Amino acid sequence: MNIYVVRSGDSIWSIARRFGVIPDSIVDVNGLRPEESLVVGQSLVIPSAERAYMVRPGDSIWSISQKFGVSVDSIVQLNNIVNPASIHPGMVIRIPENSKNYGVIETNGFIQPSTAERERAVVNNVGLYLTYVTPFSHHVTEQGELTPLRDETIIEAGRNNRVAPLLSVTNISGANFDTDLISAILNNENLQDTLINNIIDTMDEKEYYGVVIDFERIPPSDRERYNNFLEKLVSKAHPLGYVVGTALAPKTYDVTSGAWHGAHDYASHGRIVDFVIIMTYEWGWSGGPPMAVAPLNEVRRVINYAVSVIPPNKILMGIPMYGYDWTLPYTPGGEFAESIGHQEAVNRARRYGAEIKFDERAQSPYFNYVDEEGREHVVWFEDARSIQAKYRLVNEYGLRGVSYWTLAQPFPQNWYILNNMFEITKVIPAE
């Protein structure tokens, strides 16, 4: 696999010729429309071609695998070889592209319910690349109950693709996370017991694989109470075979103040639960000043702290599947930025004749354009380069894997790169 940045005068045909691949393979991997022009600065994933190799005297599947830097299993599977010892000189075998060199990881995708048709299409499209899928979300009530969520189609589609569904539990009330609500529960043993029983009952009833607790805007004074709640939940869930994870705000040291960060005790969560999802995004957010959503330099600082207090094999690093389009000049409290996906971002750059640039420090693409009303915009988004950089960070730190927010906008490049670099764990066995 290669990543190529489009230059002036390039076409799909000329790029395909340069790399010796079929044009349709570039179109398919990148989700392109052949009739559309390429955008200067646009990144394209170039799939590597297989190669043929004639077996020589003394060769074995193992020696050939070492020669080309691929696994024995990948050669055996690609060539349907029943007995690896049966190869002989003069035999021509296919050598797969050099991939899967970054190890084995788990992946989770949050998904917000929409329509049954769309949910099924989304999960079926990316299910091959997911370990878990998490419908977002069941909300906690003042009585310790969980609000209903139409998640049946997501669960069914997930299991049909061997993707384990995780129950998402939040303290959202209205349009935001509710500080008073979660504090009332964490300060009442009876409400905690009721909530834990309802979580277990919901997992039983809907055949969830486990639960992700996403409590945010917790009073810092309730930090230990939150830890104690998690210990109680784990003690009930583990004997029943359920896994427990939490979602954590990104931070670079043990912040103990502030509603968003203070009550999230990295070290304790790393000890208590099976995994944590660190929400390494929203540096650039819809109501804030324009910047990369997940700048790699900032993400690295968070992960560097996280692995110092949490076992790396318990960390899922958050990856945004979106970007933002800000209208300039940015004014605090003014117009919020529009959330857009990778393909829509490239389409806008094409429509307005913008050149896509790349911030090396943030490892993120961006561009400026002027709309029909003469207003200037800046767009920060994710592309093949930024995604590959994030996956390399996962490998560098030996993390458990990644968690996507959210499975909403199509991003074909991401799934190809993920599949090229990693083996994806499936916790649901094949039938």
C-alpha positions as a LaTeX table, in Angstrom:
\begin{tabular}{lrrr}
\hline
Residue & $x$ (\AA) & $y$ (\AA) & $z$ (\AA) \\
\hline
Met1 & 0.00 & 0.00 & 0.00 \\
Asn2 & 1.16 & 3.51 & $-0.85$ \\
Ile3 & $-0.32$ & 6.92 & $-0.13$ \\
Tyr4 & 0.00 & 9.43 & $-2.96$ \\
Val5 & $-0.73$ & 13.15 & $-2.83$ \\
Val6 & $-2.31$ & 14.49 & $-6.03$ \\
Arg7 & $-0.37$ & 17.07 & $-8.02$ \\
Ser8 & $-1.50$ & 19.45 & $-10.72$ \\
Gly9 & $-2.14$ & 17.58 & $-13.98$ \\
Asp10 & $-2.63$ & 14.19 & $-12.35$ \\
Ser11 & $-5.44$ & 11.85 & $-13.33$ \\
Ile12 & $-6.51$ & 8.47 & $-12.01$ \\
Trp13 & $-5.13$ & 6.92 & $-15.21$ \\
Ser14 & $-1.72$ & 8.60 & $-14.94$ \\
Ile15 & $-1.38$ & 7.70 & $-11.25$ \\
Ala16 & $-2.39$ & 4.10 & $-11.92$ \\
Arg17 & 0.23 & 3.88 & $-14.68$ \\
Arg18 & 2.89 & 5.32 & $-12.40$ \\
Phe19 & 2.27 & 2.65 & $-9.75$ \\
Gly20 & 1.48 & $-0.19$ & $-12.13$ \\
Val21 & $-2.04$ & $-0.81$ & $-10.87$ \\
Ile22 & $-5.47$ & $-0.93$ & $-12.47$ \\
Pro23 & $-7.29$ & 2.47 & $-12.39$ \\
Asp24 & $-10.44$ & 0.81 & $-11.05$ \\
Ser25 & $-8.51$ & $-0.36$ & $-7.98$ \\
Ile26 & $-7.72$ & 3.27 & $-7.07$ \\
Val27 & $-11.34$ & 4.25 & $-7.68$ \\
Asp28 & $-12.69$ & 1.45 & $-5.48$ \\
Val29 & $-10.28$ & 1.83 & $-2.56$ \\
Asn30 & $-10.80$ & 5.59 & $-2.31$ \\
Gly31 & $-14.54$ & 5.67 & $-3.00$ \\
Leu32 & $-14.05$ & 7.90 & $-6.06$ \\
Arg33 & $-16.33$ & 8.68 & $-8.95$ \\
Pro34 & $-14.41$ & 8.23 & $-12.20$ \\
Glu35 & $-16.07$ & 11.24 & $-13.79$ \\
Glu36 & $-14.90$ & 13.62 & $-11.05$ \\
Ser37 & $-11.61$ & 15.46 & $-11.28$ \\
Leu38 & $-8.95$ & 14.98 & $-8.64$ \\
Val39 & $-8.11$ & 17.77 & $-6.19$ \\
Val40 & $-4.58$ & 19.05 & $-5.82$ \\
Gly41 & $-3.37$ & 17.98 & $-2.37$ \\
Gln42 & $-5.90$ & 15.14 & $-2.15$ \\
Ser43 & $-4.42$ & 11.96 & $-0.68$ \\
Leu44 & $-5.07$ & 8.66 & $-2.43$ \\
Val45 & $-4.48$ & 5.14 & $-1.20$ \\
Ile46 & $-2.71$ & 3.09 & $-3.89$ \\
Pro47 & $-3.23$ & $-0.64$ & $-3.38$ \\
Ser48 & $-0.10$ & $-2.68$ & $-3.95$ \\
Ala49 & $-0.27$ & $-5.31$ & $-6.64$ \\
Glu50 & 0.34 & $-8.98$ & $-5.94$ \\
Arg51 & 3.43 & $-10.47$ & $-7.48$ \\
Ala52 & 4.18 & $-13.88$ & $-8.97$ \\
Tyr53 & 7.11 & $-15.99$ & $-7.82$ \\
Met54 & 8.54 & $-19.18$ & $-9.31$ \\
Val55 & 9.62 & $-21.65$ & $-6.64$ \\
Arg56 & 13.34 & $-22.47$ & $-6.74$ \\
Pro57 & 15.23 & $-25.56$ & $-5.46$ \\
Gly58 & 15.53 & $-25.40$ & $-1.68$ \\
Asp59 & 12.57 & $-23.04$ & $-1.26$ \\
Ser60 & 9.94 & $-23.59$ & 1.41 \\
Ile61 & 6.80 & $-21.60$ & 2.23 \\
Trp62 & 8.63 & $-20.30$ & 5.27 \\
Ser63 & 11.75 & $-19.18$ & 3.35 \\
Ile64 & 9.59 & $-17.51$ & 0.71 \\
Ser65 & 7.59 & $-15.71$ & 3.39 \\
Gln66 & 10.82 & $-14.41$ & 4.90 \\
Lys67 & 12.10 & $-13.31$ & 1.49 \\
Phe68 & 9.06 & $-11.13$ & 0.82 \\
Gly69 & 8.25 & $-10.12$ & 4.41 \\
Val70 & 4.78 & $-11.66$ & 4.49 \\
Ser71 & 3.28 & $-14.35$ & 6.70 \\
Val72 & 3.22 & $-18.06$ & 5.88 \\
Asp73 & $-0.55$ & $-18.12$ & 6.38 \\
Ser74 & $-1.08$ & $-15.28$ & 3.89 \\
Ile75 & 0.73 & $-17.23$ & 1.14 \\
Val76 & $-1.07$ & $-20.47$ & 1.99 \\
Gln77 & $-4.50$ & $-18.81$ & 1.99 \\
Leu78 & $-3.95$ & $-16.79$ & $-1.19$ \\
Asn79 & $-2.83$ & $-19.86$ & $-3.13$ \\
Asn80 & $-5.21$ & $-22.38$ & $-1.51$ \\
Ile81 & $-2.25$ & $-24.57$ & $-0.59$ \\
Val82 & $-3.48$ & $-27.63$ & 1.33 \\
Asn83 & $-0.05$ & $-29.05$ & 2.13 \\
Pro84 & 2.72 & $-26.43$ & 2.47 \\
Ala85 & 5.34 & $-29.15$ & 2.04 \\
Ser86 & 4.04 & $-29.99$ & $-1.42$ \\
Ile87 & 5.47 & $-26.99$ & $-3.28$ \\
His88 & 8.14 & $-27.82$ & $-5.87$ \\
Pro89 & 10.67 & $-26.02$ & $-8.12$ \\
Gly90 & 9.04 & $-24.44$ & $-11.16$ \\
Met91 & 5.71 & $-23.96$ & $-9.40$ \\
Val92 & 4.40 & $-20.38$ & $-9.70$ \\
Ile93 & 2.74 & $-18.98$ & $-6.59$ \\
Arg94 & 1.17 & $-15.61$ & $-5.80$ \\
Ile95 & 2.79 & $-13.42$ & $-3.18$ \\
Pro96 & 0.34 & $-11.17$ & $-1.31$ \\
Glu97 & 1.12 & $-7.54$ & $-0.73$ \\
Asn98 & 3.22 & $-6.84$ & 2.32 \\
Ser99 & 0.63 & $-6.03$ & 4.97 \\
Lys100 & $-0.60$ & $-6.83$ & 8.47 \\
Asn101 & 2.83 & $-5.87$ & 9.81 \\
Tyr102 & 1.48 & $-3.74$ & 12.67 \\
Gly103 & 0.05 & $-6.53$ & 14.81 \\
Val104 & $-3.36$ & $-7.44$ & 16.18 \\
Ile105 & $-5.81$ & $-4.87$ & 17.57 \\
Glu106 & $-9.42$ & $-4.49$ & 18.63 \\
Thr107 & $-11.69$ & $-1.88$ & 17.06 \\
Asn108 & $-14.94$ & $-0.32$ & 18.23 \\
Gly109 & $-17.37$ & 1.85 & 16.31 \\
Phe110 & $-19.99$ & 4.04 & 17.96 \\
Ile111 & $-23.16$ & 4.39 & 15.91 \\
Gln112 & $-26.18$ & 6.62 & 16.46 \\
Pro113 & $-29.47$ & 4.92 & 15.56 \\
Ser114 & $-31.19$ & 6.27 & 12.44 \\
Thr115 & $-33.27$ & 3.98 & 10.25 \\
Ala116 & $-33.13$ & 0.20 & 10.13 \\
Glu117 & $-32.10$ & 0.29 & 6.48 \\
Arg118 & $-29.24$ & 2.71 & 7.04 \\
Glu119 & $-28.06$ & 0.98 & 10.22 \\
Arg120 & $-27.92$ & $-2.38$ & 8.47 \\
Ala121 & $-26.08$ & $-0.90$ & 5.48 \\
Val122 & $-23.48$ & 0.85 & 7.65 \\
Val123 & $-22.73$ & $-2.18$ & 9.82 \\
Asn124 & $-22.68$ & $-4.58$ & 6.87 \\
Asn125 & $-20.28$ & $-2.28$ & 5.01 \\
Val126 & $-17.65$ & $-2.08$ & 7.77 \\
Gly127 & $-18.43$ & $-5.12$ & 9.93 \\
Leu128 & $-15.41$ & $-6.99$ & 8.61 \\
Tyr129 & $-13.17$ & $-4.41$ & 10.27 \\
Leu130 & $-14.86$ & $-4.15$ & 13.68 \\
Thr131 & $-14.50$ & $-6.07$ & 16.92 \\
Tyr132 & $-17.31$ & $-4.16$ & 18.63 \\
Val133 & $-20.20$ & $-1.90$ & 17.66 \\
Thr134 & $-21.74$ & 0.44 & 20.24 \\
Pro135 & $-25.19$ & 2.00 & 19.71 \\
Phe136 & $-25.17$ & 5.43 & 21.36 \\
Ser137 & $-26.75$ & 5.60 & 23.92 \\
His138 & $-28.98$ & 4.46 & 26.78 \\
His139 & $-29.41$ & 7.39 & 29.17 \\
Val140 & $-29.55$ & 7.06 & 32.95 \\
Thr141 & $-32.70$ & 8.38 & 34.65 \\
Glu142 & $-33.15$ & 9.83 & 38.14 \\
Gln143 & $-34.60$ & 6.47 & 39.23 \\
Gly144 & $-31.53$ & 4.53 & 38.09 \\
Glu145 & $-33.29$ & 3.19 & 35.03 \\
Leu146 & $-32.15$ & 3.25 & 31.39 \\
Thr147 & $-34.03$ & 5.07 & 28.66 \\
Pro148 & $-35.05$ & 2.86 & 25.71 \\
Leu149 & $-33.03$ & 2.83 & 22.50 \\
Arg150 & $-34.00$ & 1.31 & 19.17 \\
Asp151 & $-30.84$ & $-0.75$ & 18.81 \\
Glu152 & $-32.22$ & $-4.11$ & 17.64 \\
Thr153 & $-31.13$ & $-3.75$ & 14.01 \\
Ile154 & $-27.61$ & $-2.66$ & 14.97 \\
Ile155 & $-27.22$ & $-5.61$ & 17.35 \\
Glu156 & $-28.54$ & $-8.07$ & 14.77 \\
Ala157 & $-26.38$ & $-6.71$ & 11.94 \\
Gly158 & $-23.37$ & $-6.68$ & 14.24 \\
Arg159 & $-23.72$ & $-10.29$ & 15.28 \\
Asn160 & $-24.31$ & $-11.33$ & 11.65 \\
Asn161 & $-20.87$ & $-9.85$ & 10.94 \\
Arg162 & $-19.26$ & $-11.31$ & 14.09 \\
Val163 & $-19.18$ & $-7.82$ & 15.62 \\
Ala164 & $-19.88$ & $-7.87$ & 19.36 \\
Pro165 & $-22.41$ & $-5.25$ & 20.49 \\
Leu166 & $-21.56$ & $-3.12$ & 23.52 \\
Leu167 & $-24.16$ & $-1.34$ & 25.65 \\
Ser168 & $-23.48$ & 2.41 & 25.92 \\
Val169 & $-24.65$ & 4.07 & 29.15 \\
Thr170 & $-24.45$ & 7.86 & 29.56 \\
Asn171 & $-25.71$ & 10.55 & 31.92 \\
Ile172 & $-27.07$ & 12.64 & 29.05 \\
Ser173 & $-30.25$ & 14.52 & 29.87 \\
Gly174 & $-31.65$ & 16.85 & 27.26 \\
Ala175 & $-28.83$ & 18.21 & 25.11 \\
Asn176 & $-25.87$ & 17.59 & 27.42 \\
Phe177 & $-24.29$ & 15.44 & 30.10 \\
Asp178 & $-26.10$ & 16.13 & 33.40 \\
Thr179 & $-23.86$ & 16.91 & 36.37 \\
Asp180 & $-26.63$ & 16.90 & 39.00 \\
Leu181 & $-28.09$ & 13.64 & 37.71 \\
Ile182 & $-24.87$ & 11.65 & 37.88 \\
Ser183 & $-23.90$ & 13.15 & 41.23 \\
Ala184 & $-27.25$ & 12.12 & 42.72 \\
Ile185 & $-26.70$ & 8.53 & 41.58 \\
Leu186 & $-23.09$ & 8.31 & 42.73 \\
Asn187 & $-24.11$ & 9.57 & 46.18 \\
Asn188 & $-26.94$ & 7.05 & 46.62 \\
Glu189 & $-26.12$ & 3.36 & 47.13 \\
Asn190 & $-29.67$ & 2.23 & 46.37 \\
Leu191 & $-29.73$ & 4.13 & 43.06 \\
Gln192 & $-26.36$ & 2.63 & 42.12 \\
Asp193 & $-27.61$ & $-0.89$ & 42.83 \\
Thr194 & $-30.74$ & $-0.23$ & 40.80 \\
Leu195 & $-28.72$ & 1.13 & 37.89 \\
Ile196 & $-26.26$ & $-1.79$ & 37.94 \\
Asn197 & $-29.13$ & $-4.28$ & 37.98 \\
Asn198 & $-30.76$ & $-2.50$ & 35.03 \\
Ile199 & $-27.47$ & $-2.56$ & 33.10 \\
Ile200 & $-27.12$ & $-6.31$ & 33.69 \\
Asp201 & $-30.77$ & $-6.95$ & 32.81 \\
Thr202 & $-30.43$ & $-4.95$ & 29.55 \\
Met203 & $-27.30$ & $-6.85$ & 28.54 \\
Asp204 & $-29.07$ & $-10.12$ & 29.29 \\
Glu205 & $-32.21$ & $-9.19$ & 27.40 \\
Lys206 & $-30.52$ & $-7.77$ & 24.30 \\
Glu207 & $-27.52$ & $-10.12$ & 24.24 \\
Tyr208 & $-24.91$ & $-7.43$ & 24.57 \\
Tyr209 & $-21.30$ & $-8.52$ & 24.94 \\
Gly210 & $-20.47$ & $-5.88$ & 27.54 \\
Val211 & $-20.95$ & $-2.25$ & 28.51 \\
Val212 & $-19.20$ & 1.10 & 28.02 \\
Ile213 & $-19.86$ & 3.60 & 30.82 \\
Asp214 & $-19.61$ & 7.16 & 29.51 \\
Phe215 & $-20.29$ & 9.44 & 32.49 \\
Glu216 & $-19.11$ & 13.00 & 31.87 \\
Arg217 & $-19.29$ & 16.35 & 33.65 \\
Ile218 & $-19.04$ & 14.55 & 37.00 \\
Pro219 & $-18.26$ & 16.76 & 40.01 \\
Pro220 & $-14.57$ & 16.24 & 40.86 \\
Ser221 & $-15.62$ & 15.61 & 44.47 \\
Asp222 & $-17.36$ & 12.44 & 43.23 \\
Arg223 & $-14.17$ & 10.98 & 41.75 \\
Glu224 & $-13.78$ & 8.18 & 44.33 \\
Arg225 & $-17.50$ & 7.48 & 44.28 \\
Tyr226 & $-17.30$ & 6.95 & 40.53 \\
Asn227 & $-14.39$ & 4.54 & 41.01 \\
Asn228 & $-16.39$ & 2.66 & 43.66 \\
Phe229 & $-19.39$ & 2.44 & 41.32 \\
Leu230 & $-17.20$ & 0.90 & 38.62 \\
Glu231 & $-15.82$ & $-1.66$ & 41.08 \\
Lys232 & $-19.37$ & $-2.67$ & 42.03 \\
Leu233 & $-20.41$ & $-2.94$ & 38.38 \\
Val234 & $-17.37$ & $-5.06$ & 37.47 \\
Ser235 & $-17.97$ & $-7.38$ & 40.44 \\
Lys236 & $-21.49$ & $-8.05$ & 39.11 \\
Ala237 & $-20.66$ & $-8.15$ & 35.38 \\
His238 & $-17.52$ & $-10.30$ & 35.31 \\
Pro239 & $-19.01$ & $-13.45$ & 36.88 \\
Leu240 & $-21.70$ & $-13.29$ & 34.17 \\
Gly241 & $-19.10$ & $-13.07$ & 31.40 \\
Tyr242 & $-19.57$ & $-9.40$ & 30.51 \\
Val243 & $-16.73$ & $-6.96$ & 29.79 \\
Val244 & $-16.77$ & $-3.42$ & 31.19 \\
Gly245 & $-15.17$ & $-0.36$ & 29.61 \\
Thr246 & $-15.25$ & 3.37 & 30.23 \\
Ala247 & $-14.90$ & 6.49 & 28.09 \\
Leu248 & $-12.34$ & 9.00 & 29.35 \\
Ala249 & $-11.72$ & 12.65 & 28.55 \\
Pro250 & $-8.24$ & 13.30 & 27.10 \\
Lys251 & $-5.68$ & 14.73 & 29.51 \\
Thr252 & $-1.90$ & 14.91 & 29.78 \\
Tyr253 & $-1.56$ & 14.64 & 33.57 \\
Asp254 & $-3.77$ & 13.72 & 36.51 \\
Val255 & $-6.14$ & 16.67 & 36.41 \\
Thr256 & $-8.29$ & 16.55 & 39.56 \\
Ser257 & $-10.42$ & 19.65 & 38.95 \\
Gly258 & $-13.03$ & 20.60 & 36.39 \\
Ala259 & $-16.24$ & 18.82 & 35.47 \\
Trp260 & $-14.93$ & 17.32 & 32.23 \\
His261 & $-11.65$ & 15.92 & 33.57 \\
Gly262 & $-11.43$ & 15.89 & 37.36 \\
Ala263 & $-13.47$ & 12.77 & 38.12 \\
His264 & $-11.85$ & 10.67 & 35.39 \\
Asp265 & $-9.17$ & 8.80 & 37.33 \\
Tyr266 & $-6.98$ & 7.19 & 34.65 \\
Ala267 & $-4.99$ & 4.97 & 37.03 \\
Ser268 & $-8.06$ & 3.62 & 38.83 \\
His269 & $-9.96$ & 2.95 & 35.60 \\
Gly270 & $-6.90$ & 1.15 & 34.27 \\
Arg271 & $-6.98$ & $-1.08$ & 37.34 \\
Ile272 & $-10.74$ & $-1.65$ & 37.59 \\
Val273 & $-12.17$ & $-2.07$ & 34.08 \\
Asp274 & $-11.30$ & $-4.25$ & 31.09 \\
Phe275 & $-10.58$ & $-1.36$ & 28.74 \\
Val276 & $-10.84$ & 2.40 & 28.41 \\
Ile277 & $-11.75$ & 4.48 & 25.38 \\
Ile278 & $-9.77$ & 7.73 & 25.45 \\
Met279 & $-11.69$ & 10.35 & 23.51 \\
Thr280 & $-8.71$ & 11.81 & 21.65 \\
Tyr281 & $-10.64$ & 14.26 & 19.50 \\
Glu282 & $-12.47$ & 17.61 & 19.67 \\
Trp283 & $-9.42$ & 19.86 & 20.00 \\
Gly284 & $-11.06$ & 21.52 & 17.03 \\
Trp285 & $-14.77$ & 21.52 & 17.86 \\
Ser286 & $-17.87$ & 23.08 & 16.38 \\
Gly287 & $-18.04$ & 25.97 & 18.84 \\
Gly288 & $-14.31$ & 26.59 & 19.12 \\
Pro289 & $-11.61$ & 28.17 & 16.99 \\
Pro290 & $-10.61$ & 26.37 & 13.78 \\
Met291 & $-7.97$ & 23.69 & 14.18 \\
Ala292 & $-7.45$ & 19.97 & 13.60 \\
Val293 & $-10.03$ & 17.79 & 15.36 \\
Ala294 & $-7.36$ & 15.32 & 16.50 \\
Pro295 & $-3.89$ & 16.86 & 15.99 \\
Leu296 & $-1.34$ & 14.09 & 16.31 \\
Asn297 & 1.02 & 16.13 & 18.49 \\
Glu298 & $-1.76$ & 16.62 & 21.06 \\
Val299 & $-3.00$ & 13.03 & 20.79 \\
Arg300 & 0.55 & 11.82 & 21.41 \\
Arg301 & 0.79 & 13.87 & 24.62 \\
Val302 & $-2.42$ & 12.28 & 25.92 \\
Ile303 & $-1.38$ & 8.73 & 25.05 \\
Asn304 & 2.07 & 9.30 & 26.51 \\
Tyr305 & 0.47 & 10.12 & 29.86 \\
Ala306 & $-2.18$ & 7.41 & 29.59 \\
Val307 & 0.31 & 4.55 & 29.13 \\
Ser308 & 2.21 & 5.73 & 32.21 \\
Val309 & $-0.76$ & 4.86 & 34.45 \\
Ile310 & $-2.91$ & 2.46 & 32.37 \\
Pro311 & $-1.70$ & $-0.81$ & 30.83 \\
Pro312 & $-1.41$ & $-0.11$ & 27.07 \\
Asn313 & $-3.33$ & $-3.31$ & 26.31 \\
Lys314 & $-6.35$ & $-1.74$ & 27.99 \\
Ile315 & $-6.39$ & 1.45 & 25.89 \\
Leu316 & $-8.56$ & 2.06 & 22.83 \\
Met317 & $-7.52$ & 5.36 & 21.21 \\
Gly318 & $-10.37$ & 7.48 & 19.89 \\
Ile319 & $-10.37$ & 8.33 & 16.18 \\
Pro320 & $-12.73$ & 10.93 & 14.67 \\
Met321 & $-14.49$ & 9.98 & 11.45 \\
Tyr322 & $-15.39$ & 13.60 & 10.72 \\
Gly323 & $-14.06$ & 17.12 & 10.33 \\
Tyr324 & $-15.47$ & 20.65 & 10.57 \\
Asp325 & $-16.16$ & 23.51 & 8.16 \\
Trp326 & $-15.78$ & 26.88 & 9.93 \\
Thr327 & $-17.03$ & 30.19 & 8.53 \\
Leu328 & $-14.43$ & 32.92 & 9.03 \\
Pro329 & $-13.71$ & 35.07 & 10.85 \\
Tyr330 & $-14.28$ & 32.85 & 13.88 \\
Thr331 & $-16.19$ & 34.60 & 16.65 \\
Pro332 & $-16.55$ & 33.01 & 20.12 \\
Gly333 & $-20.23$ & 32.32 & 20.69 \\
Gly334 & $-20.96$ & 32.86 & 17.02 \\
Glu335 & $-21.90$ & 30.48 & 14.22 \\
Phe336 & $-21.02$ & 26.85 & 14.95 \\
Ala337 & $-18.92$ & 24.90 & 12.46 \\
Glu338 & $-20.59$ & 22.27 & 10.31 \\
Ser339 & $-19.55$ & 18.65 & 10.85 \\
Ile340 & $-18.60$ & 16.93 & 7.58 \\
Gly341 & $-17.03$ & 13.62 & 6.54 \\
His342 & $-13.91$ & 12.96 & 4.50 \\
Gln343 & $-15.63$ & 12.62 & 1.14 \\
Glu344 & $-17.75$ & 15.73 & 1.60 \\
Ala345 & $-14.61$ & 17.69 & 2.53 \\
Val346 & $-12.86$ & 16.64 & $-0.69$ \\
Asn347 & $-16.02$ & 17.40 & $-2.68$ \\
Arg348 & $-16.08$ & 20.94 & $-1.27$ \\
Ala349 & $-12.45$ & 21.50 & $-2.11$ \\
Arg350 & $-13.23$ & 20.38 & $-5.68$ \\
Arg351 & $-16.38$ & 22.51 & $-5.92$ \\
Tyr352 & $-14.62$ & 25.70 & $-4.83$ \\
Gly353 & $-11.29$ & 25.08 & $-6.53$ \\
Ala354 & $-9.36$ & 24.83 & $-3.28$ \\
Glu355 & $-5.98$ & 23.16 & $-2.85$ \\
Ile356 & $-5.75$ & 20.78 & 0.09 \\
Lys357 & $-2.78$ & 21.47 & 2.36 \\
Phe358 & $-1.28$ & 19.37 & 5.15 \\
Asp359 & $-0.16$ & 20.50 & 8.59 \\
Glu360 & 2.94 & 18.44 & 9.39 \\
Arg361 & 2.85 & 19.09 & 13.13 \\
Ala362 & $-0.81$ & 18.16 & 13.52 \\
Gln363 & $-0.57$ & 15.56 & 10.73 \\
Ser364 & $-3.92$ & 16.79 & 9.47 \\
Pro365 & $-5.23$ & 18.12 & 6.13 \\
Tyr366 & $-7.04$ & 21.44 & 5.73 \\
Phe367 & $-8.05$ & 23.95 & 3.07 \\
Asn368 & $-9.63$ & 27.40 & 2.65 \\
Tyr369 & $-12.34$ & 28.44 & 0.22 \\
Val370 & $-14.75$ & 31.30 & $-0.46$ \\
Asp371 & $-18.44$ & 30.42 & $-0.82$ \\
Glu372 & $-21.08$ & 31.88 & $-3.16$ \\
Glu373 & $-21.84$ & 34.66 & $-0.68$ \\
Gly374 & $-18.22$ & 35.75 & $-0.52$ \\
Arg375 & $-17.64$ & 34.28 & 2.96 \\
Glu376 & $-14.29$ & 32.64 & 3.68 \\
His377 & $-14.20$ & 29.14 & 5.16 \\
Val378 & $-11.57$ & 26.80 & 6.55 \\
Val379 & $-12.03$ & 23.04 & 6.68 \\
Trp380 & $-10.04$ & 20.62 & 8.85 \\
Phe381 & $-10.69$ & 16.91 & 8.28 \\
Glu382 & $-9.12$ & 13.43 & 8.24 \\
Asp383 & $-7.52$ & 11.74 & 5.25 \\
Ala384 & $-5.33$ & 8.73 & 4.45 \\
Arg385 & $-2.20$ & 10.45 & 5.77 \\
Ser386 & $-3.69$ & 11.50 & 9.10 \\
Ile387 & $-5.31$ & 8.12 & 9.64 \\
Gln388 & $-2.10$ & 6.22 & 8.89 \\
Ala389 & $-0.22$ & 8.45 & 11.34 \\
Lys390 & $-2.74$ & 7.65 & 14.07 \\
Tyr391 & $-2.48$ & 3.91 & 13.43 \\
Arg392 & 1.29 & 4.11 & 13.65 \\
Leu393 & 0.89 & 5.76 & 17.05 \\
Val394 & $-1.32$ & 2.85 & 18.16 \\
Asn395 & 1.41 & 0.43 & 17.10 \\
Glu396 & 4.20 & 2.50 & 18.63 \\
Tyr397 & 2.59 & 2.44 & 22.08 \\
Gly398 & 1.28 & $-1.12$ & 21.84 \\
Leu399 & $-2.31$ & $-0.08$ & 22.44 \\
Arg400 & $-5.26$ & $-2.45$ & 22.55 \\
Gly401 & $-6.79$ & $-0.72$ & 19.53 \\
Val402 & $-9.01$ & 2.13 & 18.38 \\
Ser403 & $-12.56$ & 3.41 & 18.79 \\
Tyr404 & $-14.33$ & 5.39 & 16.05 \\
Trp405 & $-16.67$ & 8.31 & 16.61 \\
Thr406 & $-18.89$ & 7.72 & 14.71 \\
Leu407 & $-19.98$ & 5.32 & 11.98 \\
Ala408 & $-21.89$ & 8.02 & 10.12 \\
Gln409 & $-19.95$ & 9.35 & 7.13 \\
Pro410 & $-18.36$ & 7.02 & 4.52 \\
Phe411 & $-14.56$ & 6.88 & 4.70 \\
Pro412 & $-13.36$ & 4.00 & 2.47 \\
Gln413 & $-9.69$ & 4.94 & 2.81 \\
Asn414 & $-9.77$ & 4.37 & 6.55 \\
Trp415 & $-10.98$ & 0.79 & 6.31 \\
Tyr416 & $-8.46$ & $-0.16$ & 3.63 \\
Ile417 & $-5.56$ & 1.29 & 5.61 \\
Leu418 & $-6.75$ & $-0.35$ & 8.83 \\
Asn419 & $-7.08$ & $-3.74$ & 7.14 \\
Asn420 & $-3.73$ & $-3.34$ & 5.44 \\
Met421 & $-1.86$ & $-2.54$ & 8.64 \\
Phe422 & $-3.54$ & $-4.73$ & 11.26 \\
Glu423 & $-5.22$ & $-8.02$ & 11.99 \\
Ile424 & $-8.60$ & $-7.28$ & 13.59 \\
Thr425 & $-9.65$ & $-9.36$ & 16.57 \\
Lys426 & $-13.07$ & $-11.00$ & 16.45 \\
Val427 & $-14.39$ & $-12.02$ & 19.89 \\
Ile428 & $-17.48$ & $-13.70$ & 18.43 \\
Pro429 & $-16.42$ & $-17.11$ & 17.09 \\
Ala430 & $-17.22$ & $-18.15$ & 13.53 \\
Glu431 & $-20.10$ & $-20.59$ & 13.22 \\
\hline
\end{tabular}
